[in-house]
Amino acid sequence: MKSNSVSTIFISILCGMAAGFLIGTQVFTVWAAARTNGLFILTITSLGCVILFGLLICYTGRNTIQKLPRESRTILLVALAGFSGLMTITFPLPQRLTPDRFQTLVIRPVEESSAILIEEVKINGGPVILADHLPSTGWQITPYGVESDGKSAIPFVIQKMGEQTSTVEILLGKGPQYGQARLRLGWQEQLADLYLPATESETIFRFTSPADPIVWDTIFHLSIWFLIFGISLIFLSIILSGEQLASLANFFAKKSRSMLFWIVISFLFWYGFAYVHSVFFDASHFMQNGNFLPAIRPIGNDLNLILKAGDSVVSGGSPYVGANKYPPFATVLFVPLAIIDKQAAFQIQTILTYLSYALVTLFTPLVFSRNRTLPAFSWLLFGIGLFSYGLSFEIERGQFNLTAIACTFFAIYLFHRFPRQRWLAYILFTFGIQLKLYPAIFILFFVDDWKKWKETLLRWCGIGLANVLLLFILGKDIALTYLSSLFVMVNTAGVIDWPGSHSVFGFLGFVNYSLNLPAGIIKAFEICLQFVVLLMVLYCAYRAYRENRLLDPYLFLSCTLAALTLPALSHDYTLSYLVGPVIWLLAYLEENQADSSGQAALAAGQNLIPIVLLVFCFTGTFFSYLQKPVLLQNQFPALFIMLVCTALLAKRDTTTVMKDLT
């Protein structure tokens, strides 16, 4: 009963505040009123709507939804939330009357005995025709503009629809016949003293844009979403009996125990929200079928950089010509491609990328799970990933993240499956680290037995020493040049105006583009977030150590997420190697995490929310930041939520025996 009351109160507050915001904005146009009046109206409408929703939900649901079991009720509410979100992003919405789209400018004389001269008003850089807004009394047109008669305090009001993209400018006359005027744009107010003895002049007053339109658009859509959710909940409680609702909830409960169900639902949401909405529902009323990749011409820009460095090495020069930032040995590995035609080199790298994608996405979860077949959703995710933003971006740039990760994952497989071939595993792992440094975090999987920590540390030190020595393969000066550039990159903090870097560094830099905080504060936040990420990885490693799990899907995914978020530079093309680790964990959860009745992990109510959140955030990574609003463009929050869900699922895992490759 207590949980029912808490959920009812929470839903009532959420839906009531959304309804109050929409009524205040769309009906009472509170943003056109003075601040005090607007706040009063908004508070009263929100409070009234919260009470109304609370009464309706309690009354209509007392014999229906509130009597459902906790699991059935949770699943039904999640289904309703998904339906409401789909309605919000699919159906056309009314034009919102928020401060960024609806400007009300009021110019009022403070004293009835003093006149005011308005010479010009500019909104979005263009002059407003003042005669079109002339009140019926109290104001008249003059050769200089419009002027109050000095006998009343009737305001001059200008209302304009459309986005405010620049500062509003008001040019007022000053002189001995003029007095004080109160200027108000929405909830922003200024007091203008226009009295100037013995002479006449003019002055400009300015109002800046009240807020980012993206923020108001997000608030508006969320309010619509919550309102539809609340109305749908009440409507279902009225038209369906308790037995019918229980049957509907059981239907969703049965379907929701499949990973495939949540993957399809989550993907369809992002497909509608990111793709359909941005392509077909653009404000221009034209189909936006452009390139949603930040493409650079010619294609294969990053590959061309390292091939140019390879050319330099072949001719006896330094690999660090141009913008090359890769380790010296990585340049050596690309020398064979550097000496052939550049187009052929790009085609070879593209083929390697597709092969690596197949190995990472299908082979890795298949062999690590020790199953004969993969679940159906694995093939669905594999197919979606072929058209995903991350993989397309990886190929467009000529990047080799998938190649490095494929070497790493295959090295882990060889290490555990073929102990006599470990020399090859070490070589492949070293290649992965030298191509991209972040695969080093997967050294946690080069463990024979967690209890043999001395042997493990010796192995790790040997691998680390080999990778350090390879930095000097082209000489000491080249190694020092690389380490110096790496040090500068790691210790940089500031502002980044591009949302396509999902590392901690990139996310905070993108946020700071709007906040403009000092570099020291951003660096402190960066260190704190990186520490939290490492802490969750170490927790998953501790769980694997305690249970002596050599191949743990929780640790595997957490290491992958750390590899995506910890490096200073981690652009969105690295998202292409996330699919395989997610498939392995979801397959493991569906197969092994069963409750006492033999149902899958999703049957357990405590696991439903973290699994659904993980799947929801993961499917969102398939779509470009150019197809999302600003608040959702950077992928770091989604990756961080996935990491939290992974650690939480690891904590709740009671399985003590896991399959090993040997």
C-alpha positions as CSV (number, residue, x, y, z in Angstrom):
1,M,0.0,0.0,0.0
2,K,2.8,2.4,0.9
3,S,4.5,1.9,-2.5
4,N,1.1,2.5,-4.2
5,S,0.7,5.8,-2.3
6,V,4.2,7.0,-3.2
7,S,3.8,6.2,-6.9
8,T,0.4,7.9,-7.0
9,I,1.7,11.0,-5.4
10,F,4.7,11.1,-7.7
11,I,2.6,10.6,-10.9
12,S,0.1,13.2,-9.7
13,I,2.8,15.8,-9.1
14,L,4.5,15.0,-12.4
15,C,1.4,15.1,-14.6
16,G,-0.2,18.0,-12.6
17,M,2.8,20.2,-13.0
18,A,3.0,19.4,-16.7
19,A,-0.7,20.2,-17.1
20,G,-0.3,23.4,-15.1
21,F,2.7,24.5,-17.2
22,L,0.8,23.8,-20.5
23,I,-2.4,25.6,-19.3
24,G,-0.5,28.6,-18.0
25,T,1.6,28.8,-21.2
26,Q,-1.0,28.0,-23.9
27,V,-4.2,29.3,-22.3
28,F,-3.3,32.1,-19.9
29,T,-0.1,33.1,-21.7
30,V,1.7,33.7,-18.3
31,W,4.9,34.8,-20.1
32,A,3.1,37.8,-21.4
33,A,2.1,38.9,-17.9
34,A,4.2,40.6,-15.3
35,R,6.5,38.3,-13.4
36,T,4.4,38.4,-10.1
37,N,1.1,37.8,-11.9
38,G,2.6,35.1,-14.1
39,L,4.1,33.2,-11.2
40,F,0.8,33.4,-9.3
41,I,-1.2,32.1,-12.3
42,L,1.4,29.3,-12.9
43,T,1.4,28.3,-9.3
44,I,-2.3,28.2,-8.9
45,T,-2.9,26.2,-12.2
46,S,-0.1,23.8,-11.3
47,L,-1.4,23.2,-7.8
48,G,-4.9,22.8,-9.0
49,C,-3.9,20.3,-11.7
50,V,-1.8,18.3,-9.2
51,I,-4.8,18.0,-6.8
52,L,-7.1,17.2,-9.7
53,F,-4.8,14.5,-11.1
54,G,-4.3,13.1,-7.6
55,L,-8.0,12.8,-7.0
56,L,-8.8,11.3,-10.4
57,I,-5.9,8.8,-10.2
58,C,-6.9,7.7,-6.7
59,Y,-10.6,7.5,-7.5
60,T,-10.4,5.8,-10.9
61,G,-7.6,3.4,-9.9
62,R,-8.6,2.3,-6.5
63,N,-10.2,-0.9,-7.8
64,T,-8.0,-1.3,-10.9
65,I,-4.4,-0.3,-11.2
66,Q,-3.7,0.1,-7.5
67,K,-4.7,-3.5,-6.9
68,L,-2.4,-5.0,-9.5
69,P,0.8,-6.7,-8.3
70,R,3.8,-4.5,-8.2
71,E,5.5,-6.1,-11.2
72,S,2.4,-5.9,-13.4
73,R,1.7,-2.3,-12.3
74,T,5.3,-1.3,-13.1
75,I,5.3,-2.9,-16.6
76,L,1.9,-1.4,-17.4
77,L,3.1,2.1,-16.4
78,V,6.3,1.7,-18.5
79,A,4.1,0.6,-21.5
80,L,1.9,3.7,-21.0
81,A,5.0,5.9,-20.8
82,G,6.3,4.5,-24.0
83,F,2.9,4.9,-25.7
84,S,2.7,8.5,-24.5
85,G,6.2,9.2,-25.8
86,L,5.4,7.8,-29.2
87,M,2.3,10.0,-29.3
88,T,4.3,13.0,-28.4
89,I,6.9,12.6,-31.1
90,T,4.5,11.4,-33.8
91,F,1.5,13.8,-33.7
92,P,1.7,17.5,-34.6
93,L,1.8,19.7,-31.6
94,P,0.3,23.3,-31.2
95,Q,2.7,26.2,-31.6
96,R,4.2,26.8,-28.2
97,L,3.8,30.1,-26.5
98,T,7.0,30.0,-24.5
99,P,9.2,33.0,-24.0
100,D,11.5,32.0,-26.9
101,R,8.6,31.9,-29.4
102,F,6.1,34.5,-28.0
103,Q,7.4,38.0,-27.2
104,T,5.2,40.6,-25.4
105,L,6.9,44.0,-25.2
106,V,5.1,46.5,-22.9
107,I,6.2,50.1,-22.6
108,R,4.2,52.0,-19.9
109,P,4.5,55.5,-18.6
110,V,5.2,55.6,-14.9
111,E,3.7,59.1,-14.5
112,E,0.4,60.0,-16.2
113,S,1.6,63.6,-16.6
114,S,4.8,62.8,-18.5
115,A,5.0,61.7,-22.1
116,I,7.0,58.9,-23.7
117,L,8.4,58.9,-27.3
118,I,9.1,55.6,-28.9
119,E,11.3,56.2,-32.0
120,E,12.0,52.6,-33.0
121,V,11.7,49.0,-31.8
122,K,13.8,46.2,-33.3
123,I,13.1,42.5,-32.8
124,N,15.5,40.0,-34.3
125,G,17.4,42.9,-36.0
126,G,14.3,44.1,-37.9
127,P,12.3,47.3,-37.2
128,V,8.7,46.8,-36.0
129,I,6.0,48.9,-37.7
130,L,4.8,50.8,-34.6
131,A,1.6,52.0,-36.3
132,D,0.3,48.4,-36.4
133,H,0.4,48.2,-32.6
134,L,-1.0,51.7,-31.8
135,P,-3.5,51.6,-28.9
136,S,-7.0,53.1,-29.6
137,T,-6.4,55.9,-27.1
138,G,-3.5,57.5,-25.2
139,W,-0.9,57.4,-28.0
140,Q,-0.5,59.2,-31.4
141,I,1.8,59.0,-34.4
142,T,4.4,61.7,-34.7
143,P,7.1,62.4,-37.3
144,Y,9.6,60.8,-34.9
145,G,7.7,57.7,-33.9
146,V,4.8,57.2,-31.5
147,E,4.2,59.3,-28.4
148,S,2.0,59.0,-25.4
149,D,-0.4,62.0,-24.8
150,G,1.0,62.7,-21.2
151,K,-2.5,62.3,-19.8
152,S,-2.7,58.6,-19.0
153,A,-0.6,55.6,-18.3
154,I,-2.0,53.4,-21.1
155,P,0.8,51.0,-22.1
156,F,2.1,50.5,-25.6
157,V,2.1,46.7,-26.3
158,I,3.8,44.8,-29.0
159,Q,3.1,41.1,-29.4
160,K,5.1,39.0,-31.9
161,M,5.2,35.3,-32.7
162,G,8.4,33.6,-33.7
163,E,11.7,32.7,-32.3
164,Q,13.7,35.5,-30.7
165,T,17.1,35.1,-32.2
166,S,18.8,38.4,-31.1
167,T,18.6,41.2,-28.7
168,V,15.4,43.4,-28.6
169,E,16.3,47.1,-29.0
170,I,14.1,50.0,-28.0
171,L,15.0,53.5,-29.1
172,L,13.4,56.1,-26.8
173,G,13.5,59.9,-26.9
174,K,14.8,61.9,-24.0
175,G,14.0,65.5,-23.1
176,P,12.4,67.9,-20.6
177,Q,8.8,66.8,-21.5
178,Y,9.5,63.1,-20.9
179,G,9.5,61.2,-17.7
180,Q,10.0,57.6,-16.5
181,A,8.9,54.6,-18.4
182,R,8.7,50.9,-17.3
183,L,9.8,48.5,-20.0
184,R,9.0,44.8,-19.9
185,L,9.7,41.9,-22.2
186,G,8.0,38.9,-20.8
187,W,9.3,38.6,-17.3
188,Q,12.3,40.9,-17.8
189,E,11.8,44.5,-16.7
190,Q,13.7,47.8,-16.8
191,L,13.0,51.2,-15.5
192,A,14.0,54.0,-18.0
193,D,14.5,57.6,-16.9
194,L,13.9,59.7,-20.0
195,Y,13.9,63.2,-18.4
196,L,16.7,65.4,-19.7
197,P,16.5,69.1,-18.9
198,A,17.1,71.9,-21.5
199,T,17.9,69.6,-24.4
200,E,16.6,66.6,-26.4
201,S,18.4,63.3,-27.1
202,E,17.7,59.6,-27.5
203,T,18.8,56.4,-25.8
204,I,18.7,52.6,-26.5
205,F,17.5,50.0,-24.1
206,R,18.1,46.3,-24.8
207,F,16.6,42.9,-23.7
208,T,18.6,39.8,-24.4
209,S,17.0,36.5,-25.4
210,P,15.3,34.9,-22.3
211,A,16.5,31.3,-22.8
212,D,17.8,28.7,-25.2
213,P,14.9,27.6,-27.5
214,I,16.1,24.0,-27.2
215,V,15.5,24.1,-23.4
216,W,12.0,25.4,-23.9
217,D,11.2,22.9,-26.6
218,T,12.4,20.1,-24.3
219,I,10.3,21.3,-21.4
220,F,7.3,21.7,-23.7
221,H,7.6,18.2,-25.2
222,L,8.2,16.6,-21.7
223,S,5.0,18.4,-20.4
224,I,3.0,17.0,-23.4
225,W,4.4,13.6,-22.7
226,F,3.6,13.6,-19.0
227,L,0.1,15.0,-19.7
228,I,-0.7,12.3,-22.2
229,F,0.6,9.7,-19.8
230,G,-1.7,11.0,-17.0
231,I,-4.7,11.2,-19.2
232,S,-4.1,7.7,-20.6
233,L,-3.7,6.3,-17.1
234,I,-7.0,7.8,-16.0
235,F,-8.8,6.8,-19.3
236,L,-7.6,3.1,-18.9
237,S,-8.8,3.0,-15.3
238,I,-12.2,4.2,-16.4
239,I,-12.9,2.1,-19.4
240,L,-11.3,-1.2,-18.3
241,S,-12.2,-3.3,-15.3
242,G,-9.6,-4.6,-12.8
243,E,-9.6,-8.0,-14.5
244,Q,-9.1,-6.5,-18.0
245,L,-6.3,-4.3,-16.7
246,A,-4.7,-7.3,-15.1
247,S,-5.0,-9.2,-18.3
248,L,-3.4,-6.3,-20.2
249,A,-0.6,-6.0,-17.7
250,N,0.0,-9.8,-17.8
251,F,0.2,-9.5,-21.6
252,F,2.9,-6.8,-21.4
253,A,4.6,-8.7,-18.5
254,K,4.9,-11.8,-20.6
255,K,6.3,-9.9,-23.6
256,S,8.6,-7.8,-21.5
257,R,10.5,-10.8,-20.3
258,S,12.1,-11.0,-23.6
259,M,15.2,-8.9,-24.3
260,L,14.0,-8.7,-27.9
261,F,10.8,-6.8,-26.8
262,W,12.7,-4.0,-25.0
263,I,15.3,-3.8,-27.8
264,V,12.6,-3.3,-30.5
265,I,10.6,-0.9,-28.3
266,S,13.7,1.2,-27.5
267,F,14.9,1.2,-31.1
268,L,11.5,2.2,-32.4
269,F,11.4,5.1,-29.9
270,W,14.8,6.4,-31.0
271,Y,13.9,5.8,-34.7
272,G,10.8,7.9,-34.4
273,F,12.4,10.6,-32.1
274,A,15.7,10.9,-33.9
275,Y,15.2,9.8,-37.5
276,V,11.5,10.4,-38.4
277,H,11.2,13.6,-36.4
278,S,14.4,15.1,-37.9
279,V,13.8,14.0,-41.4
280,F,10.0,14.3,-42.0
281,F,8.9,16.7,-39.2
282,D,11.4,19.5,-39.7
283,A,10.1,23.0,-39.0
284,S,11.0,24.0,-42.6
285,H,8.3,21.6,-43.9
286,F,10.9,20.1,-46.2
287,M,12.3,16.5,-46.0
288,Q,15.7,16.7,-44.4
289,N,17.5,13.8,-46.1
290,G,20.9,15.2,-45.8
291,N,24.1,13.6,-44.4
292,F,23.8,13.2,-40.7
293,L,27.6,12.6,-40.4
294,P,30.1,15.4,-39.9
295,A,31.8,14.3,-43.1
296,I,35.1,15.6,-44.3
297,R,36.2,15.6,-47.9
298,P,38.0,13.7,-49.2
299,I,36.8,10.6,-47.4
300,G,39.2,8.8,-45.1
301,N,40.7,11.9,-43.4
302,D,42.1,10.1,-40.3
303,L,43.5,7.2,-42.4
304,N,45.2,9.8,-44.7
305,L,46.8,11.4,-41.7
306,I,48.5,8.2,-40.5
307,L,49.4,7.2,-44.1
308,K,51.1,10.6,-44.6
309,A,53.0,9.8,-41.3
310,G,53.9,6.4,-42.8
311,D,55.2,8.1,-45.9
312,S,57.4,10.3,-43.8
313,V,58.8,7.3,-41.9
314,V,59.6,5.5,-45.1
315,S,61.5,8.6,-46.3
316,G,63.4,8.8,-43.1
317,G,61.4,11.6,-41.5
318,S,59.3,12.0,-38.3
319,P,55.9,10.3,-38.1
320,Y,54.6,13.4,-36.4
321,V,54.0,15.5,-39.4
322,G,50.6,17.1,-39.8
323,A,48.0,16.2,-37.1
324,N,49.2,12.6,-36.4
325,K,48.7,11.8,-32.7
326,Y,49.1,8.0,-32.8
327,P,51.9,6.0,-31.1
328,P,55.1,5.4,-33.2
329,F,54.4,1.7,-33.6
330,A,51.0,2.4,-35.0
331,T,52.6,4.4,-37.8
332,V,55.0,1.5,-38.5
333,L,52.0,-0.9,-38.8
334,F,50.4,1.3,-41.5
335,V,53.6,1.6,-43.6
336,P,52.4,-1.3,-45.9
337,L,49.3,0.7,-46.7
338,A,51.2,3.9,-47.0
339,I,53.3,2.6,-50.0
340,I,50.2,1.7,-52.1
341,D,47.5,3.8,-53.7
342,K,45.5,5.8,-51.2
343,Q,42.2,4.7,-52.6
344,A,43.2,1.1,-52.4
345,A,44.4,1.6,-48.8
346,F,41.0,3.1,-47.9
347,Q,39.2,0.1,-49.5
348,I,41.4,-2.4,-47.6
349,Q,40.8,-0.5,-44.3
350,T,37.1,-0.5,-45.0
351,I,37.1,-4.3,-45.5
352,L,39.1,-4.8,-42.3
353,T,36.6,-2.6,-40.5
354,Y,33.6,-4.7,-41.6
355,L,35.4,-7.9,-40.7
356,S,36.4,-6.5,-37.3
357,Y,32.8,-5.4,-36.8
358,A,31.6,-9.0,-37.4
359,L,34.2,-10.4,-35.1
360,V,33.4,-7.9,-32.3
361,T,29.6,-8.1,-32.7
362,L,29.0,-11.8,-33.4
363,F,32.1,-13.9,-32.8
364,T,33.0,-12.4,-29.4
365,P,29.6,-12.9,-27.6
366,L,29.2,-16.3,-29.2
367,V,32.6,-17.7,-28.0
368,F,32.6,-15.9,-24.7
369,S,29.2,-17.1,-23.8
370,R,30.1,-20.7,-24.9
371,N,26.7,-21.1,-26.6
372,R,26.1,-22.8,-29.9
373,T,23.9,-20.1,-31.2
374,L,23.2,-16.4,-30.5
375,P,19.8,-15.2,-29.4
376,A,17.6,-13.6,-32.1
377,F,18.2,-10.0,-30.8
378,S,21.9,-10.4,-31.5
379,W,21.3,-10.6,-35.2
380,L,18.9,-7.7,-35.0
381,L,21.5,-5.5,-33.3
382,F,24.1,-6.7,-35.7
383,G,21.9,-5.6,-38.7
384,I,21.0,-2.3,-37.2
385,G,24.6,-1.6,-36.4
386,L,25.6,-2.0,-40.0
387,F,23.6,1.1,-40.7
388,S,24.4,2.9,-37.5
389,Y,25.9,6.3,-37.1
390,G,29.0,5.0,-35.3
391,L,30.0,2.5,-37.9
392,S,29.3,4.9,-40.8
393,F,31.4,7.5,-39.0
394,E,34.2,5.0,-38.4
395,I,34.4,4.1,-42.1
396,E,34.0,7.7,-43.3
397,R,37.0,8.8,-41.3
398,G,39.0,5.8,-42.2
399,Q,39.4,5.0,-38.5
400,F,40.7,1.8,-37.1
401,N,39.1,1.6,-33.6
402,L,37.3,-1.6,-34.6
403,T,40.5,-3.1,-35.8
404,A,42.2,-2.4,-32.5
405,I,39.3,-3.8,-30.5
406,A,39.0,-6.9,-32.7
407,C,42.7,-7.6,-32.0
408,T,42.1,-7.1,-28.3
409,F,39.0,-9.3,-28.1
410,F,40.5,-12.1,-30.2
411,A,43.6,-12.0,-28.0
412,I,41.4,-12.5,-24.9
413,Y,39.8,-15.5,-26.7
414,L,43.2,-17.0,-27.6
415,F,44.5,-16.5,-24.1
416,H,41.6,-18.4,-22.5
417,R,40.8,-21.0,-25.2
418,F,44.3,-21.9,-26.4
419,P,46.9,-21.6,-23.6
420,R,49.7,-22.8,-25.8
421,Q,49.1,-19.9,-28.2
422,R,49.3,-17.2,-25.6
423,W,52.3,-15.7,-27.3
424,L,50.0,-14.8,-30.2
425,A,47.4,-13.4,-27.8
426,Y,50.1,-11.1,-26.3
427,I,51.1,-9.9,-29.8
428,L,47.6,-9.2,-30.8
429,F,46.8,-7.4,-27.5
430,T,50.0,-5.3,-28.0
431,F,48.9,-4.4,-31.5
432,G,45.5,-3.3,-30.1
433,I,47.2,-1.1,-27.5
434,Q,49.6,0.4,-30.0
435,L,46.9,1.3,-32.4
436,K,44.7,2.8,-29.7
437,L,45.9,3.1,-26.2
438,Y,42.5,2.5,-24.5
439,P,42.4,-1.3,-25.1
440,A,45.0,-1.5,-22.3
441,I,42.1,-1.5,-19.8
442,F,41.2,-5.1,-21.1
443,I,44.4,-6.3,-19.4
444,L,41.9,-7.3,-16.6
445,F,41.0,-10.3,-18.7
446,F,44.5,-11.7,-19.0
447,V,44.1,-13.6,-15.8
448,D,44.5,-17.4,-15.3
449,D,43.3,-17.4,-11.7
450,W,42.3,-14.3,-9.7
451,K,43.9,-16.0,-6.6
452,K,47.3,-16.3,-8.3
453,W,47.8,-12.6,-8.1
454,K,51.7,-12.7,-8.2
455,E,51.6,-14.6,-11.5
456,T,49.0,-12.2,-12.8
457,L,50.9,-9.1,-11.8
458,L,54.1,-10.5,-13.5
459,R,52.2,-11.1,-16.7
460,W,50.7,-7.6,-16.6
461,C,54.1,-6.0,-16.0
462,G,55.5,-7.9,-18.9
463,I,52.8,-6.7,-21.3
464,G,53.2,-3.2,-20.0
465,L,56.9,-3.2,-20.4
466,A,56.6,-4.5,-24.0
467,N,54.2,-1.6,-24.9
468,V,56.5,1.0,-23.3
469,L,59.5,-0.3,-25.2
470,L,57.6,-0.1,-28.5
471,L,57.2,3.6,-28.0
472,F,61.0,3.8,-28.7
473,I,60.8,1.8,-31.9
474,L,61.7,4.9,-34.0
475,G,64.1,6.3,-31.5
476,K,64.1,8.3,-28.2
477,D,63.3,11.7,-29.8
478,I,60.2,10.4,-31.5
479,A,59.0,8.7,-28.3
480,L,59.5,11.9,-26.3
481,T,57.7,13.9,-29.0
482,Y,54.7,11.5,-28.7
483,L,54.7,11.5,-24.9
484,S,54.9,15.3,-24.9
485,S,51.8,15.6,-27.1
486,L,50.0,13.0,-25.1
487,F,50.7,15.0,-21.9
488,V,49.4,18.2,-23.4
489,M,46.2,16.4,-24.5
490,V,45.6,14.9,-21.1
491,N,46.1,18.1,-19.2
492,T,44.0,20.3,-21.4
493,A,40.7,21.6,-20.2
494,G,38.4,24.3,-21.5
495,V,35.6,24.8,-24.1
496,I,34.5,22.5,-26.9
497,D,31.7,23.5,-29.2
498,W,31.3,20.0,-30.8
499,P,29.1,17.4,-29.1
500,G,30.6,14.4,-31.0
501,S,33.1,13.6,-28.3
502,H,31.6,11.4,-25.6
503,S,34.6,11.2,-23.3
504,V,34.5,12.8,-19.9
505,F,36.8,15.5,-21.3
506,G,34.6,16.1,-24.4
507,F,31.3,16.1,-22.4
508,L,32.5,18.7,-19.9
509,G,34.1,20.8,-22.6
510,F,30.8,20.8,-24.5
511,V,28.8,21.7,-21.4
512,N,31.3,24.5,-20.6
513,Y,30.6,25.9,-24.0
514,S,27.4,27.3,-22.5
515,L,28.5,27.7,-18.9
516,N,32.0,29.2,-19.6
517,L,33.4,28.1,-16.2
518,P,37.1,28.5,-15.4
519,A,39.4,25.7,-16.7
520,G,40.4,24.7,-13.2
521,I,36.8,23.9,-12.2
522,I,36.2,21.9,-15.4
523,K,39.5,19.9,-14.7
524,A,38.3,19.2,-11.2
525,F,35.0,17.9,-12.4
526,E,36.8,15.8,-15.1
527,I,39.0,14.1,-12.5
528,C,35.9,13.4,-10.2
529,L,33.9,11.9,-13.1
530,Q,36.9,9.8,-14.3
531,F,37.3,8.6,-10.7
532,V,33.6,7.5,-10.5
533,V,34.0,5.7,-13.8
534,L,37.1,3.8,-12.6
535,L,35.4,3.1,-9.3
536,M,32.5,1.3,-11.0
537,V,34.9,-0.7,-13.2
538,L,36.9,-1.7,-10.1
539,Y,33.7,-2.7,-8.4
540,C,32.9,-5.1,-11.3
541,A,36.5,-6.3,-11.2
542,Y,36.1,-7.0,-7.5
543,R,33.0,-9.0,-8.1
544,A,34.8,-11.0,-10.7
545,Y,37.8,-11.5,-8.4
546,R,35.6,-12.6,-5.5
547,E,33.8,-15.2,-7.6
548,N,37.0,-16.0,-9.5
549,R,35.3,-15.3,-12.8
550,L,37.8,-15.2,-15.6
551,L,35.3,-14.0,-18.3
552,D,32.7,-11.8,-16.7
553,P,30.2,-10.0,-19.0
554,Y,29.7,-7.2,-16.4
555,L,33.4,-6.4,-16.2
556,F,33.7,-6.8,-20.0
557,L,31.0,-4.2,-20.7
558,S,32.2,-1.9,-17.9
559,C,35.7,-2.0,-19.4
560,T,34.3,-1.2,-22.8
561,L,32.3,1.8,-21.4
562,A,35.5,3.0,-19.6
563,A,37.4,2.7,-22.9
564,L,34.8,4.9,-24.5
565,T,34.7,7.6,-21.8
566,L,38.1,7.9,-20.1
567,P,40.4,8.9,-23.0
568,A,40.8,12.6,-23.6
569,L,39.7,12.2,-27.2
570,S,36.9,9.7,-27.9
571,H,34.8,10.6,-30.8
572,D,31.5,9.0,-31.8
573,Y,33.0,6.6,-34.3
574,T,34.2,4.5,-31.3
575,L,30.6,3.7,-30.6
576,S,30.8,1.0,-33.3
577,Y,32.5,-1.5,-31.0
578,L,29.9,-1.2,-28.2
579,V,27.4,-3.6,-29.8
580,G,29.3,-6.9,-29.1
581,P,29.8,-6.4,-25.3
582,V,26.2,-5.3,-24.9
583,I,25.0,-8.5,-26.8
584,W,27.1,-10.7,-24.5
585,L,25.7,-9.2,-21.3
586,L,22.1,-9.2,-22.5
587,A,22.4,-12.8,-23.7
588,Y,23.9,-13.8,-20.4
589,L,21.1,-12.1,-18.5
590,E,18.4,-13.7,-20.6
591,E,20.0,-17.2,-20.2
592,N,21.4,-17.3,-16.7
593,Q,19.7,-14.7,-14.5
594,A,16.5,-16.7,-13.8
595,D,14.3,-16.4,-10.7
596,S,12.9,-19.3,-8.7
597,S,10.1,-19.9,-11.3
598,G,12.7,-20.2,-14.1
599,Q,11.7,-16.9,-15.7
600,A,14.4,-14.7,-17.3
601,A,16.1,-11.8,-15.6
602,L,13.4,-9.3,-16.7
603,A,10.9,-11.3,-14.7
604,A,12.5,-10.0,-11.6
605,G,11.1,-6.5,-10.8
606,Q,14.4,-5.3,-9.3
607,N,16.2,-5.9,-12.6
608,L,13.6,-4.5,-14.9
609,I,14.5,-0.8,-14.6
610,P,18.3,-1.1,-15.0
611,I,18.0,-3.5,-17.9
612,V,15.4,-1.3,-19.7
613,L,17.6,1.8,-19.0
614,L,20.7,0.1,-20.4
615,V,18.9,-1.0,-23.5
616,F,17.2,2.4,-24.0
617,C,20.5,4.3,-23.7
618,F,22.3,1.8,-25.9
619,T,19.9,1.9,-28.8
620,G,20.1,5.7,-28.7
621,T,23.8,5.5,-29.7
622,F,22.8,4.2,-33.1
623,F,21.7,7.7,-34.1
624,S,23.7,10.8,-34.9
625,Y,23.9,13.8,-32.6
626,L,22.7,15.9,-35.6
627,Q,19.3,14.1,-35.3
628,K,18.8,15.0,-31.6
629,P,18.2,18.1,-29.6
630,V,21.1,19.8,-28.0
631,L,20.4,18.3,-24.5
632,L,20.8,14.8,-25.9
633,Q,23.5,15.3,-28.5
634,N,26.5,14.3,-26.4
635,Q,26.6,10.5,-25.7
636,F,28.4,10.6,-22.4
637,P,25.3,10.7,-20.2
638,A,23.9,7.7,-21.9
639,L,27.2,5.8,-21.6
640,F,27.5,6.8,-18.0
641,I,23.9,5.5,-17.2
642,M,24.8,2.3,-19.0
643,L,27.8,1.9,-16.7
644,V,25.8,2.6,-13.6
645,C,23.2,0.0,-14.7
646,T,26.0,-2.5,-15.4
647,A,27.4,-2.1,-11.9
648,L,23.9,-2.4,-10.4
649,L,23.2,-5.6,-12.3
650,A,26.5,-7.0,-11.3
651,K,25.7,-6.3,-7.6
652,R,22.4,-8.1,-7.9
653,D,23.8,-11.1,-9.8
654,T,23.6,-14.2,-7.6
655,T,25.2,-16.6,-10.1
656,T,28.3,-18.2,-8.6
657,V,29.3,-20.4,-11.5
658,M,30.1,-19.1,-15.0
659,K,31.2,-20.9,-18.1
660,D,34.9,-20.7,-19.0
661,L,36.5,-21.2,-22.4
662,T,38.9,-23.8,-21.3
